[in-house]
Amino acid sequence: MKNKTSSLPQEGEACPSRCPDNSAFKQQKLPAWKPQLNIATVLSIFFLTGAFCLAVGISLVLSANSVREVQIDYSDQCSDCSKLRENSSNWYKECHCSINFMLKDDMLGDVFMYYGLQNFYQNHRRYMISRSNEQLLGQNVNIGNSYCAPFATYANGTPMAPCGAIANSMFNDTIDLYYIRNSSVIQVPLLKTGNSWWTDKNVKFRNPISYNLSSAFAGTARPPNWQKPVYLLDEEDERNSGYINDDFIIWMRVSAFATFRNLYRRVRRVRQFADGLPAGNYTFHISYSI
């Protein structure tokens, strides 16, 4: 019986093709350190980690409690508009309502306006996949092969832009805020751009390439629940229209819960609103849509 032995080639000797280099790293000769844990060390690590987490938690709670919030529910006060929309033949009719409220104290700093929905299940599987990411990138694709159905094409074959159930159900109420001061009504300037994520605005959404937006979306039609085509989402600023409209982008990022809030506007800090919203009387003017 023969003894089987193995050895590494010495320096200067020929090495087989699969033989690792004779270095400390490849021969696993680097210095190593293995901690010797004991009760005192383990307990110290746990207590220090707990103290750090407690400090972070307290700072987050204090920060959250310092945020002032005013919630206005206009579902009941705009019930007449809601009843009007129950008849689908009235979808094109405008309906407006107003809600008065008072701020007892100043809201200093940046002020954000959100809209909230309850029992709206954006996390439904069929709803979440009802979109065409290629179309939202401005590509010319056959949406008939996408998951957009039944909101892909009309009966005559005209494709919808954008397609899918998510886009078709987009929140489209228009909300304006007015400040009442000394019997004068001042409209609060609101920012409608810069509210979406940078990656969404610059990476995930693109308009089709053309010399203008109307020609870019030629041959397409708006979703059934929309009152105007996608290239007219912002008639004042073409850079905020089409697929790169901030309101549209924010809506397309679906929520994981049935009750959620989305950022709608930010108060522009100019003139008497440079420090935020001063205390006083305000009015919401709401154009109630589908």
C-alpha positions in Angstrom: 0.0 0.0 0.0 1.3 3.4 -1.0 1.1 6.5 1.2 -0.6 9.4 -0.5 1.0 12.8 0.3 0.5 16.3 -1.0 2.8 19.3 -0.9 2.9 22.8 -2.2 5.6 23.7 -4.7 8.5 25.4 -3.3 9.6 28.8 -4.6 11.1 28.4 -8.1 9.4 25.0 -8.7 6.8 24.6 -11.5 3.2 24.8 -10.3 0.2 22.9 -11.9 -2.3 25.1 -13.7 -4.9 24.8 -10.9 -2.5 25.4 -8.0 -3.2 28.6 -6.0 -0.4 31.1 -5.6 1.9 30.7 -2.7 0.7 33.9 -1.0 -0.6 34.5 2.5 -4.1 35.4 1.3 -4.6 32.4 -1.1 -3.0 30.0 1.3 -5.1 31.3 4.2 -2.1 32.4 6.3 -3.4 35.9 7.1 -3.5 36.9 10.8 -7.0 36.4 12.3 -8.7 37.3 15.6 -11.6 35.5 17.2 -13.3 37.3 20.1 -13.7 35.4 23.3 -17.2 36.3 24.4 -18.2 36.2 28.1 -21.3 37.2 30.1 -20.0 40.7 30.8 -19.1 41.4 27.2 -22.4 40.1 25.8 -24.5 42.1 28.4 -22.5 45.2 27.7 -23.2 45.0 24.0 -26.9 44.4 24.6 -27.3 47.3 27.0 -25.3 49.7 24.8 -27.4 48.7 21.7 -30.6 49.1 23.7 -29.6 52.6 25.0 -28.8 53.7 21.4 -32.1 52.4 20.1 -33.9 54.1 23.0 -32.2 57.4 22.3 -33.1 57.2 18.6 -36.7 56.3 19.5 -37.1 59.2 21.9 -35.7 61.7 19.3 -38.1 60.4 16.7 -41.1 60.6 19.0 -40.2 64.2 20.0 -39.7 65.1 16.4 -43.1 63.6 15.4 -44.9 65.4 18.3 -43.5 68.7 17.2 -45.3 68.4 13.8 -48.6 70.3 13.7 -51.3 68.7 11.7 -54.8 69.8 10.7 -57.2 67.3 9.1 -60.1 68.4 7.0 -62.6 65.7 5.9 -64.7 67.0 3.0 -66.5 63.8 2.2 -69.7 64.8 4.0 -69.6 68.5 3.2 -69.2 67.7 -0.5 -71.9 65.0 -0.4 -74.0 66.8 -3.1 -71.1 66.4 -5.5 -70.7 62.8 -4.5 -74.4 62.1 -5.3 -74.1 63.9 -8.6 -71.2 61.6 -9.6 -73.3 58.5 -8.7 -74.9 58.9 -12.1 -72.2 58.1 -14.6 -73.9 60.4 -17.2 -72.9 63.4 -15.1 -69.2 62.7 -15.2 -68.5 65.8 -17.3 -70.4 68.2 -15.1 -68.3 70.4 -12.7 -69.1 70.4 -9.0 -67.6 72.7 -6.5 -67.7 73.0 -2.7 -66.0 75.1 0.0 -64.9 74.3 3.5 -64.0 77.0 6.1 -61.7 76.3 8.9 -59.5 78.3 11.4 -55.9 78.0 12.4 -55.5 79.0 16.0 -51.7 79.1 15.9 -49.2 79.8 13.2 -47.8 76.8 11.3 -44.2 77.8 10.9 -41.7 76.3 8.5 -42.5 74.2 5.5 -46.2 73.3 5.2 -47.3 70.2 3.2 -50.8 69.5 1.9 -51.8 65.8 1.5 -54.9 64.1 0.3 -56.0 60.9 2.0 -58.2 58.0 1.0 -59.8 55.3 3.0 -60.7 51.7 2.0 -59.0 52.2 -1.4 -57.2 48.9 -2.0 -54.2 49.8 -4.2 -52.5 46.7 -2.8 -54.8 44.3 -4.8 -52.6 42.1 -7.0 -54.5 42.7 -10.2 -54.6 46.4 -9.6 -50.9 46.7 -8.8 -49.8 45.1 -12.1 -52.3 46.9 -14.3 -49.8 49.3 -15.9 -47.1 49.3 -18.7 -43.7 50.4 -17.4 -42.4 50.5 -21.0 -45.2 52.9 -22.0 -44.5 55.1 -19.1 -40.9 55.3 -20.3 -42.2 56.8 -23.5 -41.6 53.7 -25.6 -43.8 52.7 -28.5 -45.1 49.4 -27.2 -48.1 47.1 -28.0 -50.1 47.6 -24.8 -52.4 44.8 -25.9 -49.8 42.4 -24.6 -49.5 44.1 -21.2 -51.5 43.7 -18.0 -53.4 46.9 -18.6 -56.6 45.1 -19.8 -59.5 46.1 -19.6 -58.0 49.6 -19.6 -55.7 49.0 -22.6 -57.6 50.0 -25.7 -61.0 51.2 -26.7 -63.4 49.1 -28.8 -62.2 50.8 -32.0 -58.6 49.8 -31.2 -57.3 53.2 -30.0 -54.8 52.7 -27.2 -55.2 54.4 -23.9 -52.4 56.7 -22.7 -51.6 55.9 -19.9 -53.1 52.5 -19.8 -54.1 50.4 -16.8 -56.4 50.5 -13.8 -53.9 52.5 -11.6 -53.8 55.4 -14.1 -57.6 55.2 -14.8 -58.4 55.7 -11.1 -56.0 58.6 -10.5 -57.1 61.1 -7.9 -58.2 64.2 -9.8 -59.9 66.6 -7.3 -58.5 70.1 -7.5 -58.0 71.8 -4.1 -57.2 75.5 -3.7 -56.4 77.2 -0.4 -57.5 80.8 0.5 -56.5 83.0 3.4 -59.1 85.4 4.7 -57.5 88.5 6.1 -59.2 91.8 7.0 -62.2 90.9 4.8 -59.9 90.2 1.8 -59.4 86.8 0.3 -55.8 85.9 -0.6 -55.0 82.7 -2.5 -52.2 80.7 -0.8 -49.5 80.0 -3.4 -48.9 76.3 -3.7 -46.1 74.4 -5.4 -47.2 71.6 -7.7 -43.7 70.5 -8.8 -40.8 69.1 -6.9 -43.1 66.8 -4.9 -42.3 63.4 -6.4 -39.2 61.3 -5.9 -36.2 62.3 -8.1 -35.7 58.8 -9.3 -39.3 58.6 -10.5 -39.3 62.0 -12.2 -35.9 61.5 -14.0 -35.6 57.7 -14.4 -38.9 55.8 -14.3 -41.1 58.2 -16.3 -40.5 59.7 -19.7 -42.6 61.4 -22.4 -42.4 60.1 -25.9 -39.9 62.0 -28.0 -41.6 64.6 -30.3 -41.5 68.3 -31.1 -44.5 68.9 -28.8 -46.6 66.9 -26.4 -49.8 66.8 -28.4 -48.0 65.2 -31.3 -46.2 62.8 -29.0 -49.5 61.3 -27.9 -51.1 61.4 -31.3 -53.2 58.3 -32.0 -53.9 57.7 -28.3 -56.9 58.5 -26.1 -57.3 59.4 -22.4 -58.4 56.7 -19.9 -62.2 56.5 -19.4 -62.3 58.3 -16.0 -60.1 61.2 -17.1 -61.6 64.5 -18.1 -58.6 65.5 -20.3 -55.8 63.8 -22.1 -52.4 63.1 -20.4 -50.6 65.9 -22.3 -52.9 68.5 -20.7 -52.4 67.5 -17.1 -50.6 70.8 -16.5 -51.6 73.3 -19.2 -49.4 76.0 -17.7 -46.1 74.1 -17.6 -45.3 71.5 -20.3 -42.4 70.3 -18.2 -44.9 69.1 -15.7 -47.3 67.4 -18.2 -47.7 64.0 -19.7 -46.1 61.1 -18.0 -43.8 63.4 -16.0 -46.6 65.2 -14.2 -45.9 65.1 -10.4 -49.5 64.3 -9.4 -49.5 61.4 -11.8 -46.2 60.1 -10.7 -47.1 60.2 -7.0 -50.4 58.4 -7.7 -48.6 55.7 -9.7 -46.5 54.7 -6.6 -49.2 52.5 -5.1 -49.7 52.2 -1.4 -49.3 49.0 0.7 -52.4 49.8 2.8 -56.0 50.6 2.1 -55.8 53.9 4.0 -53.1 56.1 2.8 -52.1 59.7 2.1 -50.2 61.2 -0.9 -48.4 64.5 -1.1 -50.5 67.0 -3.1 -48.9 70.4 -2.7 -46.4 72.5 -0.7 -47.0 76.0 0.4 -44.7 78.4 -1.5 -43.0 80.6 1.2 -43.4 84.0 -0.3 -44.9 87.3 0.9 -47.1 86.9 4.0 -46.5 83.1 3.8 -42.7 83.4 4.0 -42.6 81.8 7.5 -45.5 79.4 6.8 -49.2 79.7 7.4 -50.2 82.5 9.8 -53.1 81.9 12.2 -56.5 83.0 11.0 -59.4 81.9 8.8 -58.9 79.8 5.7 -61.1 78.3 3.0 -60.6 75.2 0.9 -62.2 75.4 -2.6 -62.6 72.0 -4.0 -63.4 71.0 -7.5 -64.9 67.6 -6.9 -64.2 65.0 -9.6 -64.8 61.3 -10.1 
